[in-house]
Structure formats: C-alpha cells, structure tokens
Amino acid sequence: MKTLIKILLLTSFFLLILFSCKKDQLEIKKTADPCECASEVSADFEIWERAFNSSLALETKTDHVLSGKRVDFRAVEDDAEYTWYIGADVESDKEVYKTFDSQWTNQTISITLVVNKEPNKICFPNDDGYDSITKTFNIYDRCTTHLLDGEFKVAMENSTDSIIMGLYYVENAYPPEMGCRYYEIVNYDGNGSTCSASYHYVERNYRGLRTLNATPFDSCKNVTIDFAEINLDNKFILKLRYHDDISEPLISKSYFGRKLP
C-alpha cells in the first residue's frame, strides 16, 4: 500500500513538473521581440490625388497627377516634427495639400519632407531621429492624358475566365463635350457590347475614374462606372452597372486584371 502511495505521489509530482515546464515554454514563446515591429525614423510620405477639392471626391494614391486637381501629401511617421518644402512654400503639418492649376501642365515637381523625432535607441542605437526624402511627380493635362485609356485583360472575382475589354476617353467626340466627359466602354458585359456616352458627372484623376448620369449615343443603356483604378502595383479594378434592357434589372459587375501594353 505504501509503495502504491509513493508511486502515485511521484507520478503526480512528475506531471506537475512537466506541465509547469510546458507552461513556462508557452509563456516564453508568447514574449514578443520588442523590436520586431519597430522601425527607424522615416521621412517617407504618400501622394494622394482627389478628383476635386472635397472629402467626398474620388481619391487615389498616386505617383503622378492631372492639372487642376487637389494633391495631398501625407507623412507616414506619426508624432514627429515635419518640414515640407514644396517649391518656395514651407509647411509643418503631418498632412499638407496643394492644387496645381493648368500653368503647371507638363511640369515635373519636386517635394521634400524632413522629419525629426525622438528615436528608438533601444532597437536602433545609431538612429539620430532625423530623415529626409525627396520625391518627384509629373503634372499632366487634365483631359488629354489618362492612364486608364486602353485595353485590359480582366476577369470577374473568383473567376478564371478572362476577357479583353476597352476603356477610352474620346477627346474629339461628336458632339463636342467639355470637361472630359465622353467615354467608350468596349465589351463591358463580356458579350462584346460597346457603350459610347457623354457623362453629365465625371470624377477623374491620373489613376482613377468615376461617372454618373450618361446620355448614350448608341443602343447601350447607360453604363455607369462606379469605380475604375490602376493602382501603384499596376493592378486594374473596374466596377460598373448597366441594363441589358431598360425594363430589366440593373446588373453590377466587378472586373480585376491588368492593362495590356
């Protein structure tokens, strides 16, 4: 009997030690490296272009812009001192914006950001907390230049069946249209249909497009572009709506793909 009790006690003690070790190991694994997500002070910033000067406007991250558009410059680093140099202008907020009107068309603009911040000396003992970066971007005519003009190889989400479609701004449309409003959308339904229309409402910047309220010039039934963009990774997305017939329900489609050379 005593032998049995000793065996049970030894077994219990062994299991206690075993699970204690496992618990300690789990706690060690849970302890994250405090420098794993840390980074040196950076002056990197993003360039965002709005179709017009409103918080509701179409907005895309970009590397070039169209004339007459609001351009926002946003520092990536938080809680720092910022100094922006945009031509002769000097700004000190984390986010600043400028509008480059038609006189800047076909110009290349340089913008510099200087950032000062208390560095993380534990993770980066050589970081002095100072960084600067200069980026350049081109300003193109608001109508005659558009990255989205061309042919695209696309597929619907979760589909492997691709199609070729076209999206074109028609500069010399008939009747003539002001405000970059005449577009031709080829194979928008995947069945070869084409829609040429003048849009009464267009939001357009270098990488993006949104339309509303079209007057078709052929048999198409008012194709609306809810959103079109070629992002900085050169990935193309197009969300649109249309009627096969005005009496039939509205059809919504989302295409994903790339622009063809």
C-alpha positions as MATLAB code, in Angstrom:
seq = 'MKTLIKILLLTSFFLLILFSCKKDQLEIKKTADPCECASEVSADFEIWERAFNSSLALETKTDHVLSGKRVDFRAVEDDAEYTWYIGADVESDKEVYKTFDSQWTNQTISITLVVNKEPNKICFPNDDGYDSITKTFNIYDRCTTHLLDGEFKVAMENSTDSIIMGLYYVENAYPPEMGCRYYEIVNYDGNGSTCSASYHYVERNYRGLRTLNATPFDSCKNVTIDFAEINLDNKFILKLRYHDDISEPLISKSYFGRKLP';
ca = [
       0.000    0.000    0.000;
       2.818    2.384    0.941;
       4.543    1.533   -2.309;
       1.383    2.408   -4.255;
       1.069    5.727   -2.435;
       4.710    6.541   -3.240;
       4.156    5.712   -6.898;
       1.073    7.951   -7.053;
       2.899   10.803   -5.338;
       5.890   10.502   -7.651;
       3.614   10.387  -10.701;
       1.704   13.474   -9.541;
       4.944   15.323   -8.880;
       6.311   14.374  -12.307;
       3.142   15.546  -14.069;
       3.187   18.796  -12.103;
       6.779   19.483  -13.170;
       6.002   18.517  -16.766;
       3.025   20.856  -17.128;
       4.870   23.643  -15.319;
       7.678   23.378  -17.860;
       5.231   23.443  -20.737;
       3.525   26.493  -19.271;
       6.889   28.241  -18.925;
       7.724   27.354  -22.521;
       4.410   28.755  -23.737;
       4.992   31.962  -21.786;
       8.470   32.265  -23.295;
       7.069   31.801  -26.786;
       4.400   34.422  -26.136;
       7.031   37.016  -25.193;
       7.448   39.010  -28.403;
      10.622   40.695  -29.521;
      10.099   44.373  -28.583;
      11.999   45.389  -31.719;
      10.139   43.093  -34.106;
       7.698   45.785  -35.255;
       9.927   48.777  -34.548;
      11.432   50.925  -37.281;
      13.859   53.784  -37.655;
      12.539   57.308  -38.035;
      11.397   57.730  -41.644;
      10.501   60.710  -43.804;
       8.551   58.577  -46.263;
       5.244   60.034  -47.434;
       2.344   59.201  -49.732;
       0.880   61.227  -52.591;
      -2.919   61.186  -52.928;
      -4.894   62.872  -55.710;
      -8.518   63.976  -55.407;
     -10.797   64.465  -58.376;
     -11.868   67.780  -56.840;
     -11.435   69.651  -53.557;
     -13.854   67.756  -51.328;
     -13.619   64.962  -48.763;
     -16.300   63.140  -50.786;
     -14.304   63.204  -54.020;
     -12.728   60.204  -55.710;
      -9.261   59.833  -54.196;
      -6.392   57.546  -55.221;
      -2.813   57.014  -54.109;
      -0.595   58.020  -57.000;
       2.818   58.899  -58.390;
       1.645   61.483  -60.977;
      -1.319   63.878  -61.140;
      -3.561   65.806  -63.515;
      -3.656   69.596  -63.609;
      -6.316   71.352  -61.583;
      -6.613   68.552  -59.016;
      -6.088   68.682  -55.269;
      -2.949   66.757  -54.269;
      -2.465   65.623  -50.656;
       0.949   64.760  -49.192;
       0.778   62.548  -46.089;
       3.733   61.689  -43.872;
       3.911   58.050  -42.777;
       5.679   58.756  -39.452;
       3.413   59.656  -36.510;
       4.057   62.151  -33.701;
       7.042   63.926  -35.204;
       8.165   67.351  -36.387;
       7.556   67.799  -40.115;
       9.011   70.284  -42.574;
       7.755   70.206  -46.157;
       9.483   72.033  -48.988;
       7.177   72.451  -51.992;
       8.785   74.950  -54.318;
       9.057   78.174  -52.334;
       6.412   77.020  -49.832;
       7.346   75.590  -46.427;
       4.723   73.671  -44.406;
       4.866   71.991  -40.985;
       1.792   69.735  -40.643;
       1.750   65.955  -40.947;
      -0.541   66.293  -43.989;
      -0.451   69.156  -46.481;
      -2.096   69.728  -49.845;
      -1.666   71.806  -52.979;
      -3.607   72.406  -56.173;
      -1.567   72.640  -59.358;
      -3.541   74.541  -61.990;
      -3.076   74.444  -65.761;
       0.099   76.567  -65.742;
       1.908   73.561  -64.223;
       0.882   71.174  -67.026;
       3.799   69.092  -68.357;
       5.995   70.163  -65.443;
       7.885   67.903  -63.021;
       7.506   68.883  -59.369;
       9.920   68.036  -56.543;
       8.764   67.861  -52.940;
      10.957   67.256  -49.889;
       9.936   66.160  -46.395;
      12.245   66.445  -43.380;
      11.237   64.563  -40.212;
      12.639   64.917  -36.687;
      11.549   62.583  -33.893;
      12.906   61.057  -30.681;
      14.490   57.825  -31.966;
      14.148   54.325  -30.527;
      17.694   53.933  -29.213;
      16.996   50.507  -27.721;
      16.250   48.932  -31.084;
      18.243   51.337  -33.261;
      21.174   52.766  -31.297;
      22.573   54.505  -34.395;
      19.334   56.282  -35.344;
      19.684   60.053  -34.886;
      15.946   60.692  -35.290;
      16.447   62.697  -38.477;
      15.429   61.700  -42.002;
      14.626   63.410  -45.279;
      13.292   62.271  -48.615;
      12.590   63.944  -51.961;
      10.035   62.674  -54.459;
       9.141   63.946  -57.915;
       5.921   63.673  -59.877;
       4.664   64.866  -63.248;
       1.610   67.025  -63.885;
      -0.365   66.102  -66.991;
      -3.191   67.813  -68.846;
      -6.460   67.027  -67.109;
      -8.143   65.660  -70.243;
      -5.716   64.577  -72.930;
      -3.659   62.267  -70.714;
      -5.229   59.406  -68.838;
      -3.557   56.239  -67.606;
      -6.864   54.353  -67.780;
      -7.236   54.736  -71.552;
      -6.587   51.437  -73.322;
      -7.263   47.705  -73.412;
      -7.385   45.480  -70.354;
      -7.280   41.762  -69.686;
      -9.714   41.154  -66.844;
     -11.766   38.546  -65.044;
     -14.590   38.726  -62.566;
     -13.813   37.999  -58.924;
     -13.198   34.283  -58.201;
     -13.300   33.509  -61.929;
     -10.543   32.130  -64.159;
     -12.310   33.103  -67.405;
     -10.675   36.270  -68.703;
     -11.896   38.723  -71.333;
     -10.412   41.701  -73.180;
     -12.214   44.987  -72.660;
     -11.520   48.603  -73.549;
     -11.977   51.924  -71.788;
     -11.366   55.068  -73.838;
     -11.696   58.787  -73.343;
     -12.779   60.250  -76.697;
     -11.176   63.678  -76.954;
     -12.725   64.652  -80.303;
     -16.225   63.393  -79.556;
     -19.268   64.379  -81.548;
     -20.995   66.421  -80.384;
     -18.009   68.092  -78.690;
     -18.030   67.755  -74.906;
     -16.299   69.931  -72.341;
     -14.932   68.547  -69.091;
     -13.537   65.205  -70.283;
     -16.979   63.586  -70.248;
     -17.174   61.366  -73.344;
     -16.167   57.709  -72.901;
     -16.382   54.486  -74.838;
     -16.535   51.190  -72.927;
     -15.878   48.115  -75.063;
     -17.087   44.633  -74.042;
     -18.407   45.924  -70.724;
     -20.762   42.930  -70.382;
     -18.332   40.259  -71.562;
     -20.502   39.642  -74.634;
     -18.903   42.154  -76.991;
     -21.234   45.099  -76.319;
     -19.925   48.655  -76.604;
     -21.290   51.775  -74.957;
     -20.379   55.292  -76.104;
     -21.791   58.017  -73.911;
     -21.455   61.545  -72.632;
     -21.462   61.565  -68.833;
     -23.014   64.525  -67.060;
     -20.949   63.807  -63.957;
     -17.315   62.666  -64.090;
     -14.684   62.375  -61.364;
     -11.319   61.806  -62.950;
      -7.712   61.851  -61.809;
      -4.481   60.283  -63.067;
      -5.215   56.766  -61.791;
      -8.955   56.784  -61.197;
     -12.356   57.414  -62.774;
     -15.975   57.559  -61.642;
     -19.047   58.507  -63.730;
     -22.769   59.055  -63.339;
     -25.809   60.021  -65.427;
     -24.913   59.271  -69.035;
     -26.519   60.217  -72.314;
     -25.813   57.213  -74.589;
     -25.075   57.783  -78.271;
     -25.918   54.217  -79.300;
     -28.026   51.296  -78.127;
     -26.345   50.859  -74.733;
     -28.419   51.520  -71.652;
     -26.416   53.967  -69.563;
     -23.327   52.109  -68.337;
     -22.201   53.703  -65.062;
     -18.599   53.412  -63.887;
     -18.805   53.247  -60.102;
     -15.041   52.976  -59.751;
     -12.060   52.379  -62.021;
      -8.405   52.465  -60.993;
      -4.928   51.299  -61.883;
      -3.160   51.246  -58.523;
       0.537   51.685  -57.811;
       1.047   47.940  -58.233;
      -0.438   48.284  -61.753;
      -3.480   46.219  -60.782;
      -6.682   47.261  -62.557;
     -10.135   47.258  -61.000;
     -13.400   48.255  -62.681;
     -16.809   48.294  -61.009;
     -19.750   49.153  -63.265;
     -23.531   48.888  -63.626;
     -25.756   48.609  -66.680;
     -29.126   47.417  -68.038;
     -29.386   44.844  -70.818;
     -32.739   46.480  -71.378;
     -34.183   49.471  -69.574;
     -37.085   47.321  -68.359;
     -34.758   44.679  -66.890;
     -32.986   44.733  -63.501;
     -29.715   46.590  -63.080;
     -26.620   44.398  -63.488;
     -23.495   45.060  -61.400;
     -20.079   43.645  -62.277;
     -16.580   43.935  -60.835;
     -13.573   43.197  -63.033;
      -9.969   42.712  -61.930;
      -6.881   42.472  -64.104;
      -4.170   44.490  -65.814;
      -3.668   46.926  -68.659;
      -2.321   45.484  -71.891;
       0.801   47.021  -73.494;
];
